[in-house]
Amino acid sequence: MNEFRRLPRDAALLPIVPQISEALALTLAEMKHSGFAVTVFLINDPAHYDEAAALLAAHAIHVIHIEHERQLHEISPARIGQ
């Protein structure tokens, strides 16, 4: 949070995380409301994907679940930074 104030507001934030906590979802929501485009990459957590997606959807933040490295090549750039 200390550093994000220095970033240009037209930047896209692409956090790559193993899980989403309520605190992280709120932090990302604050960043989105500050003008950043935010898309979260959730790495290999099928058991908690729905919960993570629900936490982020409440703040209109898109989450992409990456279960395998090859999926990174299949992601459309249009889906990132929504």
Backbone as XML, in Angstrom:
<?xml version="1.0"?>
<chain id="A" units="angstrom">
  <residue number="1" name="MET">
    <atom name="N" x="0.822" y="-1.194" z="0.000"/>
    <atom name="CA" x="0.000" y="0.000" z="0.000"/>
    <atom name="C" x="0.865" y="1.256" z="0.000"/>
  </residue>
  <residue number="2" name="ASN">
    <atom name="N" x="2.021" y="1.200" z="0.629"/>
    <atom name="CA" x="2.881" y="2.384" z="0.667"/>
    <atom name="C" x="3.403" y="2.754" z="-0.713"/>
  </residue>
  <residue number="3" name="GLU">
    <atom name="N" x="3.672" y="1.764" z="-1.527"/>
    <atom name="CA" x="4.270" y="2.009" z="-2.836"/>
    <atom name="C" x="3.260" y="2.324" z="-3.926"/>
  </residue>
  <residue number="4" name="PHE">
    <atom name="N" x="2.024" y="1.852" z="-3.790"/>
    <atom name="CA" x="1.097" y="2.005" z="-4.905"/>
    <atom name="C" x="0.764" y="3.457" z="-5.191"/>
  </residue>
  <residue number="5" name="ARG">
    <atom name="N" x="0.908" y="4.329" z="-4.245"/>
    <atom name="CA" x="0.616" y="5.751" z="-4.463"/>
    <atom name="C" x="1.591" y="6.395" z="-5.454"/>
  </residue>
  <residue number="6" name="ARG">
    <atom name="N" x="2.724" y="5.778" z="-5.648"/>
    <atom name="CA" x="3.739" y="6.300" z="-6.574"/>
    <atom name="C" x="3.544" y="5.807" z="-8.003"/>
  </residue>
  <residue number="7" name="LEU">
    <atom name="N" x="2.702" y="4.813" z="-8.200"/>
    <atom name="CA" x="2.497" y="4.232" z="-9.525"/>
    <atom name="C" x="1.529" y="5.083" z="-10.346"/>
  </residue>
  <residue number="8" name="PRO">
    <atom name="N" x="1.721" y="5.145" z="-11.663"/>
    <atom name="CA" x="0.776" y="5.877" z="-12.506"/>
    <atom name="C" x="-0.586" y="5.184" z="-12.489"/>
  </residue>
  <residue number="9" name="ARG">
    <atom name="N" x="-1.655" y="5.967" z="-12.411"/>
    <atom name="CA" x="-3.004" y="5.410" z="-12.274"/>
    <atom name="C" x="-3.496" y="4.667" z="-13.519"/>
  </residue>
  <residue number="10" name="ASP">
    <atom name="N" x="-2.816" y="4.818" z="-14.630"/>
    <atom name="CA" x="-3.224" y="4.074" z="-15.816"/>
    <atom name="C" x="-2.494" y="2.728" z="-15.918"/>
  </residue>
  <residue number="11" name="ALA">
    <atom name="N" x="-1.758" y="2.363" z="-14.866"/>
    <atom name="CA" x="-1.053" y="1.082" z="-14.838"/>
    <atom name="C" x="-2.032" y="-0.051" z="-14.559"/>
  </residue>
  <residue number="12" name="ALA">
    <atom name="N" x="-1.705" y="-1.222" z="-15.061"/>
    <atom name="CA" x="-2.465" y="-2.431" z="-14.749"/>
    <atom name="C" x="-1.703" y="-3.203" z="-13.685"/>
  </residue>
  <residue number="13" name="LEU">
    <atom name="N" x="-2.385" y="-3.595" z="-12.633"/>
    <atom name="CA" x="-1.781" y="-4.395" z="-11.578"/>
    <atom name="C" x="-2.166" y="-5.848" z="-11.803"/>
  </residue>
  <residue number="14" name="LEU">
    <atom name="N" x="-1.175" y="-6.710" z="-11.837"/>
    <atom name="CA" x="-1.387" y="-8.127" z="-12.101"/>
    <atom name="C" x="-0.779" y="-8.972" z="-10.986"/>
  </residue>
  <residue number="15" name="PRO">
    <atom name="N" x="-1.387" y="-8.957" z="-9.809"/>
    <atom name="CA" x="-0.840" y="-9.767" z="-8.720"/>
    <atom name="C" x="-0.971" y="-11.263" z="-9.026"/>
  </residue>
  <residue number="16" name="ILE">
    <atom name="N" x="0.098" y="-11.981" z="-8.745"/>
    <atom name="CA" x="0.130" y="-13.435" z="-8.911"/>
    <atom name="C" x="0.233" y="-14.012" z="-7.512"/>
  </residue>
  <residue number="17" name="VAL">
    <atom name="N" x="-0.832" y="-14.673" z="-7.071"/>
    <atom name="CA" x="-0.916" y="-15.086" z="-5.673"/>
    <atom name="C" x="-1.369" y="-16.540" z="-5.545"/>
  </residue>
  <residue number="18" name="PRO">
    <atom name="N" x="-0.981" y="-17.197" z="-4.445"/>
    <atom name="CA" x="-1.426" y="-18.568" z="-4.216"/>
    <atom name="C" x="-2.807" y="-18.643" z="-3.567"/>
  </residue>
  <residue number="19" name="GLN">
    <atom name="N" x="-3.248" y="-17.534" z="-2.957"/>
    <atom name="CA" x="-4.565" y="-17.502" z="-2.320"/>
    <atom name="C" x="-5.009" y="-16.056" z="-2.125"/>
  </residue>
  <residue number="20" name="ILE">
    <atom name="N" x="-6.299" y="-15.867" z="-1.894"/>
    <atom name="CA" x="-6.855" y="-14.541" z="-1.668"/>
    <atom name="C" x="-7.481" y="-14.507" z="-0.283"/>
  </residue>
  <residue number="21" name="SER">
    <atom name="N" x="-7.017" y="-13.602" z="0.532"/>
    <atom name="CA" x="-7.636" y="-13.391" z="1.836"/>
    <atom name="C" x="-8.586" y="-12.207" z="1.717"/>
  </residue>
  <residue number="22" name="GLU">
    <atom name="N" x="-9.425" y="-12.051" z="2.700"/>
    <atom name="CA" x="-10.339" y="-10.909" z="2.715"/>
    <atom name="C" x="-9.550" y="-9.600" z="2.761"/>
  </residue>
  <residue number="23" name="ALA">
    <atom name="N" x="-8.469" y="-9.582" z="3.523"/>
    <atom name="CA" x="-7.639" y="-8.372" z="3.619"/>
    <atom name="C" x="-6.997" y="-8.034" z="2.270"/>
  </residue>
  <residue number="24" name="LEU">
    <atom name="N" x="-6.507" y="-9.042" z="1.555"/>
    <atom name="CA" x="-5.909" y="-8.795" z="0.244"/>
    <atom name="C" x="-6.974" y="-8.317" z="-0.736"/>
  </residue>
  <residue number="25" name="ALA">
    <atom name="N" x="-8.162" y="-8.908" z="-0.694"/>
    <atom name="CA" x="-9.253" y="-8.484" z="-1.581"/>
    <atom name="C" x="-9.591" y="-7.008" z="-1.333"/>
  </residue>
  <residue number="26" name="LEU">
    <atom name="N" x="-9.624" y="-6.595" z="-0.085"/>
    <atom name="CA" x="-9.921" y="-5.192" z="0.245"/>
    <atom name="C" x="-8.802" y="-4.263" z="-0.223"/>
  </residue>
  <residue number="27" name="THR">
    <atom name="N" x="-7.565" y="-4.695" z="-0.091"/>
    <atom name="CA" x="-6.435" y="-3.897" z="-0.564"/>
    <atom name="C" x="-6.493" y="-3.727" z="-2.075"/>
  </residue>
  <residue number="28" name="LEU">
    <atom name="N" x="-6.756" y="-4.810" z="-2.798"/>
    <atom name="CA" x="-6.858" y="-4.736" z="-4.248"/>
    <atom name="C" x="-8.048" y="-3.880" z="-4.667"/>
  </residue>
  <residue number="29" name="ALA">
    <atom name="N" x="-9.137" y="-3.948" z="-3.915"/>
    <atom name="CA" x="-10.312" y="-3.117" z="-4.204"/>
    <atom name="C" x="-9.975" y="-1.637" z="-4.052"/>
  </residue>
  <residue number="30" name="GLU">
    <atom name="N" x="-9.230" y="-1.297" z="-3.013"/>
    <atom name="CA" x="-8.819" y="0.092" z="-2.818"/>
    <atom name="C" x="-7.954" y="0.561" z="-3.988"/>
  </residue>
  <residue number="31" name="MET">
    <atom name="N" x="-7.083" y="-0.294" z="-4.453"/>
    <atom name="CA" x="-6.231" y="0.060" z="-5.582"/>
    <atom name="C" x="-7.068" y="0.237" z="-6.850"/>
  </residue>
  <residue number="32" name="LYS">
    <atom name="N" x="-8.038" y="-0.637" z="-7.053"/>
    <atom name="CA" x="-8.912" y="-0.513" z="-8.226"/>
    <atom name="C" x="-9.706" y="0.788" z="-8.159"/>
  </residue>
  <residue number="33" name="HIS">
    <atom name="N" x="-10.236" y="1.108" z="-6.998"/>
    <atom name="CA" x="-11.006" y="2.343" z="-6.841"/>
    <atom name="C" x="-10.129" y="3.588" z="-6.972"/>
  </residue>
  <residue number="34" name="SER">
    <atom name="N" x="-8.822" y="3.410" z="-6.855"/>
    <atom name="CA" x="-7.881" y="4.523" z="-7.045"/>
    <atom name="C" x="-7.552" y="4.732" z="-8.519"/>
  </residue>
  <residue number="35" name="GLY">
    <atom name="N" x="-8.063" y="3.864" z="-9.386"/>
    <atom name="CA" x="-7.870" y="4.051" z="-10.808"/>
    <atom name="C" x="-7.078" y="2.984" z="-11.528"/>
  </residue>
  <residue number="36" name="PHE">
    <atom name="N" x="-6.552" y="2.024" z="-10.801"/>
    <atom name="CA" x="-5.779" y="0.962" z="-11.431"/>
    <atom name="C" x="-6.693" y="-0.089" z="-12.062"/>
  </residue>
  <residue number="37" name="ALA">
    <atom name="N" x="-6.252" y="-0.665" z="-13.160"/>
    <atom name="CA" x="-6.881" y="-1.869" z="-13.690"/>
    <atom name="C" x="-6.253" y="-3.031" z="-12.935"/>
  </residue>
  <residue number="38" name="VAL">
    <atom name="N" x="-7.084" y="-3.918" z="-12.396"/>
    <atom name="CA" x="-6.572" y="-5.021" z="-11.576"/>
    <atom name="C" x="-7.120" y="-6.347" z="-12.098"/>
  </residue>
  <residue number="39" name="THR">
    <atom name="N" x="-6.226" y="-7.274" z="-12.372"/>
    <atom name="CA" x="-6.580" y="-8.653" z="-12.678"/>
    <atom name="C" x="-5.681" y="-9.532" z="-11.814"/>
  </residue>
  <residue number="40" name="VAL">
    <atom name="N" x="-6.280" y="-10.489" z="-11.132"/>
    <atom name="CA" x="-5.532" y="-11.362" z="-10.232"/>
    <atom name="C" x="-5.331" y="-12.717" z="-10.888"/>
  </residue>
  <residue number="41" name="PHE">
    <atom name="N" x="-4.119" y="-13.226" z="-10.798"/>
    <atom name="CA" x="-3.800" y="-14.576" z="-11.235"/>
    <atom name="C" x="-3.693" y="-15.440" z="-9.985"/>
  </residue>
  <residue number="42" name="LEU">
    <atom name="N" x="-4.629" y="-16.357" z="-9.819"/>
    <atom name="CA" x="-4.618" y="-17.287" z="-8.694"/>
    <atom name="C" x="-3.920" y="-18.560" z="-9.154"/>
  </residue>
  <residue number="43" name="ILE">
    <atom name="N" x="-2.860" y="-18.921" z="-8.470"/>
    <atom name="CA" x="-2.022" y="-20.041" z="-8.900"/>
    <atom name="C" x="-2.426" y="-21.341" z="-8.210"/>
  </residue>
  <residue number="44" name="ASN">
    <atom name="N" x="-2.877" y="-22.282" z="-9.025"/>
    <atom name="CA" x="-3.110" y="-23.670" z="-8.639"/>
    <atom name="C" x="-3.775" y="-23.864" z="-7.275"/>
  </residue>
  <residue number="45" name="ASP">
    <atom name="N" x="-4.978" y="-23.335" z="-7.144"/>
    <atom name="CA" x="-5.734" y="-23.515" z="-5.907"/>
    <atom name="C" x="-7.194" y="-23.826" z="-6.223"/>
  </residue>
  <residue number="46" name="PRO">
    <atom name="N" x="-7.457" y="-24.991" z="-6.836"/>
    <atom name="CA" x="-8.827" y="-25.305" z="-7.240"/>
    <atom name="C" x="-9.798" y="-25.376" z="-6.062"/>
  </residue>
  <residue number="47" name="ALA">
    <atom name="N" x="-9.319" y="-25.759" z="-4.897"/>
    <atom name="CA" x="-10.203" y="-25.882" z="-3.741"/>
    <atom name="C" x="-10.739" y="-24.536" z="-3.274"/>
  </residue>
  <residue number="48" name="HIS">
    <atom name="N" x="-9.996" y="-23.461" z="-3.504"/>
    <atom name="CA" x="-10.408" y="-22.152" z="-3.004"/>
    <atom name="C" x="-10.718" y="-21.146" z="-4.109"/>
  </residue>
  <residue number="49" name="TYR">
    <atom name="N" x="-10.707" y="-21.599" z="-5.365"/>
    <atom name="CA" x="-10.948" y="-20.662" z="-6.467"/>
    <atom name="C" x="-12.301" y="-19.978" z="-6.356"/>
  </residue>
  <residue number="50" name="ASP">
    <atom name="N" x="-13.364" y="-20.734" z="-6.100"/>
    <atom name="CA" x="-14.699" y="-20.132" z="-6.035"/>
    <atom name="C" x="-14.780" y="-19.076" z="-4.941"/>
  </residue>
  <residue number="51" name="GLU">
    <atom name="N" x="-14.189" y="-19.377" z="-3.797"/>
    <atom name="CA" x="-14.178" y="-18.415" z="-2.696"/>
    <atom name="C" x="-13.394" y="-17.160" z="-3.077"/>
  </residue>
  <residue number="52" name="ALA">
    <atom name="N" x="-12.240" y="-17.348" z="-3.681"/>
    <atom name="CA" x="-11.415" y="-16.214" z="-4.111"/>
    <atom name="C" x="-12.147" y="-15.386" z="-5.159"/>
  </residue>
  <residue number="53" name="ALA">
    <atom name="N" x="-12.760" y="-16.065" z="-6.119"/>
    <atom name="CA" x="-13.493" y="-15.360" z="-7.168"/>
    <atom name="C" x="-14.650" y="-14.564" z="-6.582"/>
  </residue>
  <residue number="54" name="ALA">
    <atom name="N" x="-15.336" y="-15.108" z="-5.595"/>
    <atom name="CA" x="-16.451" y="-14.395" z="-4.961"/>
    <atom name="C" x="-15.954" y="-13.162" z="-4.198"/>
  </residue>
  <residue number="55" name="LEU">
    <atom name="N" x="-14.841" y="-13.309" z="-3.475"/>
    <atom name="CA" x="-14.277" y="-12.158" z="-2.748"/>
    <atom name="C" x="-13.912" y="-11.025" z="-3.707"/>
  </residue>
  <residue number="56" name="LEU">
    <atom name="N" x="-13.319" y="-11.380" z="-4.830"/>
    <atom name="CA" x="-12.889" y="-10.375" z="-5.791"/>
    <atom name="C" x="-14.049" y="-9.847" z="-6.627"/>
  </residue>
  <residue number="57" name="ALA">
    <atom name="N" x="-15.020" y="-10.682" z="-6.941"/>
    <atom name="CA" x="-16.183" y="-10.244" z="-7.720"/>
    <atom name="C" x="-16.963" y="-9.169" z="-6.976"/>
  </residue>
  <residue number="58" name="ALA">
    <atom name="N" x="-16.974" y="-9.240" z="-5.667"/>
    <atom name="CA" x="-17.662" y="-8.230" z="-4.866"/>
    <atom name="C" x="-17.082" y="-6.839" z="-5.106"/>
  </residue>
  <residue number="59" name="HIS">
    <atom name="N" x="-15.854" y="-6.788" z="-5.642"/>
    <atom name="CA" x="-15.179" y="-5.517" z="-5.923"/>
    <atom name="C" x="-14.935" y="-5.331" z="-7.425"/>
  </residue>
  <residue number="60" name="ALA">
    <atom name="N" x="-15.608" y="-6.142" z="-8.232"/>
    <atom name="CA" x="-15.481" y="-6.092" z="-9.702"/>
    <atom name="C" x="-14.037" y="-6.303" z="-10.162"/>
  </residue>
  <residue number="61" name="ILE">
    <atom name="N" x="-13.347" y="-7.224" z="-9.497"/>
    <atom name="CA" x="-11.973" y="-7.567" z="-9.860"/>
    <atom name="C" x="-11.980" y="-8.950" z="-10.500"/>
  </residue>
  <residue number="62" name="HIS">
    <atom name="N" x="-11.414" y="-9.019" z="-11.684"/>
    <atom name="CA" x="-11.366" y="-10.268" z="-12.435"/>
    <atom name="C" x="-10.239" y="-11.150" z="-11.899"/>
  </residue>
  <residue number="63" name="VAL">
    <atom name="N" x="-10.516" y="-12.450" z="-11.791"/>
    <atom name="CA" x="-9.502" y="-13.407" z="-11.352"/>
    <atom name="C" x="-9.380" y="-14.498" z="-12.406"/>
  </residue>
  <residue number="64" name="ILE">
    <atom name="N" x="-8.150" y="-14.861" z="-12.702"/>
    <atom name="CA" x="-7.856" y="-15.929" z="-13.647"/>
    <atom name="C" x="-7.147" y="-17.038" z="-12.885"/>
  </residue>
  <residue number="65" name="HIS">
    <atom name="N" x="-7.718" y="-18.233" z="-12.944"/>
    <atom name="CA" x="-7.139" y="-19.364" z="-12.231"/>
    <atom name="C" x="-6.133" y="-20.064" z="-13.141"/>
  </residue>
  <residue number="66" name="ILE">
    <atom name="N" x="-4.906" y="-20.142" z="-12.709"/>
    <atom name="CA" x="-3.845" y="-20.799" z="-13.457"/>
    <atom name="C" x="-3.521" y="-22.110" z="-12.753"/>
  </residue>
  <residue number="67" name="GLU">
    <atom name="N" x="-3.911" y="-23.203" z="-13.390"/>
    <atom name="CA" x="-3.636" y="-24.517" z="-12.810"/>
    <atom name="C" x="-2.353" y="-25.135" z="-13.355"/>
  </residue>
  <residue number="68" name="HIS">
    <atom name="N" x="-1.945" y="-24.678" z="-14.555"/>
    <atom name="CA" x="-0.740" y="-25.220" z="-15.167"/>
    <atom name="C" x="-0.064" y="-24.121" z="-15.981"/>
  </residue>
  <residue number="69" name="GLU">
    <atom name="N" x="1.234" y="-24.178" z="-16.027"/>
    <atom name="CA" x="2.035" y="-23.173" z="-16.725"/>
    <atom name="C" x="1.598" y="-22.957" z="-18.182"/>
  </residue>
  <residue number="70" name="ARG">
    <atom name="N" x="1.183" y="-24.005" z="-18.854"/>
    <atom name="CA" x="0.809" y="-23.872" z="-20.272"/>
    <atom name="C" x="-0.391" y="-22.942" z="-20.455"/>
  </residue>
  <residue number="71" name="GLN">
    <atom name="N" x="-1.202" y="-22.765" z="-19.423"/>
    <atom name="CA" x="-2.358" y="-21.886" z="-19.520"/>
    <atom name="C" x="-1.965" y="-20.427" z="-19.696"/>
  </residue>
  <residue number="72" name="LEU">
    <atom name="N" x="-0.777" y="-20.066" z="-19.281"/>
    <atom name="CA" x="-0.328" y="-18.680" z="-19.426"/>
    <atom name="C" x="-0.290" y="-18.264" z="-20.889"/>
  </residue>
  <residue number="73" name="HIS">
    <atom name="N" x="-0.011" y="-19.200" z="-21.773"/>
    <atom name="CA" x="0.056" y="-18.912" z="-23.199"/>
    <atom name="C" x="-1.330" y="-18.803" z="-23.830"/>
  </residue>
  <residue number="74" name="GLU">
    <atom name="N" x="-2.345" y="-19.276" z="-23.123"/>
    <atom name="CA" x="-3.703" y="-19.292" z="-23.663"/>
    <atom name="C" x="-4.537" y="-18.087" z="-23.235"/>
  </residue>
  <residue number="75" name="ILE">
    <atom name="N" x="-3.998" y="-17.277" z="-22.372"/>
    <atom name="CA" x="-4.766" y="-16.132" z="-21.842"/>
    <atom name="C" x="-4.800" y="-15.014" z="-22.869"/>
  </residue>
  <residue number="76" name="SER">
    <atom name="N" x="-5.984" y="-14.573" z="-23.168"/>
    <atom name="CA" x="-6.155" y="-13.465" z="-24.093"/>
    <atom name="C" x="-5.780" y="-12.153" z="-23.402"/>
  </residue>
  <residue number="77" name="PRO">
    <atom name="N" x="-4.963" y="-11.332" z="-24.027"/>
    <atom name="CA" x="-4.630" y="-10.040" z="-23.418"/>
    <atom name="C" x="-5.860" y="-9.194" z="-23.125"/>
  </residue>
  <residue number="78" name="ALA">
    <atom name="N" x="-6.950" y="-9.411" z="-23.854"/>
    <atom name="CA" x="-8.181" y="-8.656" z="-23.625"/>
    <atom name="C" x="-8.808" y="-8.968" z="-22.271"/>
  </residue>
  <residue number="79" name="ARG">
    <atom name="N" x="-8.486" y="-10.124" z="-21.685"/>
    <atom name="CA" x="-9.033" y="-10.498" z="-20.371"/>
    <atom name="C" x="-8.249" y="-9.888" z="-19.224"/>
  </residue>
  <residue number="80" name="ILE">
    <atom name="N" x="-7.098" y="-9.346" z="-19.502"/>
    <atom name="CA" x="-6.218" y="-8.828" z="-18.452"/>
    <atom name="C" x="-6.465" y="-7.332" z="-18.266"/>
  </residue>
  <residue number="81" name="GLY">
    <atom name="N" x="-6.545" y="-6.922" z="-17.004"/>
    <atom name="CA" x="-6.691" y="-5.505" z="-16.693"/>
    <atom name="C" x="-8.092" y="-4.971" z="-16.843"/>
  </residue>
  <residue number="82" name="GLN">
    <atom name="N" x="-9.069" y="-5.849" z="-16.733"/>
    <atom name="CA" x="-10.459" y="-5.417" z="-16.850"/>
    <atom name="C" x="-10.899" y="-4.674" z="-15.623"/>
  </residue>
</chain>
